[in-house]
Amino acid sequence: MTKLPITAVIAGTLSAAALTVAAAAAAPSGPSSVDQTVNQLKADGYIVIVNKVGAAPVDQCTVAAVRPGQTYSRSDSGTPGAQNNIHTTVTAKTVFVDIAC
C-alpha cells in the first residue's frame, strides 16, 4: 500500500525538477526584447506570467529574470499501455518573466 503513494511523490518531484531545469534552459541568455522572450517561452509550451516593475512602455523594458512557476500534472493508471503502472502526464506549466523598465 505505501509503495504507490511514495512512487507517485517521487515521480512528481522528478518531473517538477526536470521542468525547473527546462525553464532555466528555455530562458534566453543575454539582453533580448520582452516580446521575443515571452513568445519563445509560449512556443516551448509555457503559460507565461509577466511581472513588470516601472512605468515605461514594454518596448523599453528588459528581461530581469525568468523564474519557474507551478507545474500541473495528473497521475493515473488508465493510459493505454501503462497496464497497472501509474503514469504521470504534465498538463500545464507556468513560468514568470520579470521585466524592468
N, C-alpha and C positions, 0 to 999 in steps of 0.2 A: 504494500500500500504506500509506503513512504518513498519508493523509488520513482513513482510517476510525478509527484509534485516537485521533487528535487531535480529531476530531469527537465521539467518544464522551466524551472527557475534558472537552471544552468543554460538552457537553450536561449532563454530570453536575455540573460546577461551577456552571453556571447554575441548575440545578434545586435544588441544595443552598443556593445564595444566596437563591433565591426562598422556600424553606421556612424559612430563618432569619428572613427578614423577616416571613413569615406567623406564625411562632411568637411573635415580638415583638409583632406586631399582635394576636394572639389573647390575649395576656396582659392581663387586666383591669387598668384603671388605678385607683388609689386603694385604700383598705382594703376587703377583702372576705373572706368566710369561705373557709377552705381547701376545704370541700366544694363551694362554688359554683365556685371556680376550677378544681378538678380535673374536675368534671362538665362545665363549659363546654369545656375542652380535649379531653376524651374525646368530646364531641359534635362537635367540629371534626375528629375523626379521629386524634387523637394517642394514643400509648401513653404514659401518664403515670407517671413515677417520682418519688416524694415523698421528699425528704431532710429529716429532722426534727432540729432542734437544741433540746434542752431536755427536761424531764421532765413538763411539764404535759400534760393531755389535749388531743387535737387540736382540740376545740371552743374552746379557749383560745389557740390559736396564730394567728399571722398569716402571710400570704404575704410572704416576704422577697425572693424573686426567681423569675423564670421564665426558664429557660435552654434553648436548643435542644439537642437530642441528635442521635443518629445518624439519618440518613435512609437507608432501604433501597430500592433500585430495581433494576430489571433492564432491560437493553437487548437488543433483538433485532430481526430484520427479518421475523419471522413474524406480525406483527399484520396483520389484514385492512386492505387499502387502503394499506399502507405501501410496497408494491411492493418495491424493493430498498433502501429507506432504513432507517436504524437508528431505532427508536422506543424511547424510554425511558419506563417505567411505574414510578411510585412505588408500592411495595408496603406500606411501613410507615414511620411517622415517630414519633420519640420526643421528649419534652420533659421537663426536670427542673423540679420545683416545690420550691423551698427554703422551709421553714417554720420560724419561730422561736417558741418557747414561753416 
